[in-house]
Amino acid sequence: MLEQTDPIDRISPLPAEIGSPQGKLVYLALETSGGATVADLHRTLNMRKLSILSVLASLSGRGLIEQTDAEYVLAN
């Protein structure tokens, strides 16, 4: 019999201030990957780069992520 694991234990709750589905998707991608470039997010999420940049600017403006060189990571 397969042992069941609770996926809730592996991912932290999303910040309440992220309202858009795209914002949640990008935030989760950064959380699970530990950081990513715009090109990485484009390949992984199949989103337009302009949309990704807009979401990243919004998340950054809320203090939820930060940019280190070309990579975006969750803020501490």
Secondary structure, 3 states (H helix, E strand, C coil): CCCCCCHHHCCCCCCCCCCCHHHHHHHHHHHHHCCECHHHHHHHHCCCHHHHHHHHHHHHHCCCEEEECCEEEECC
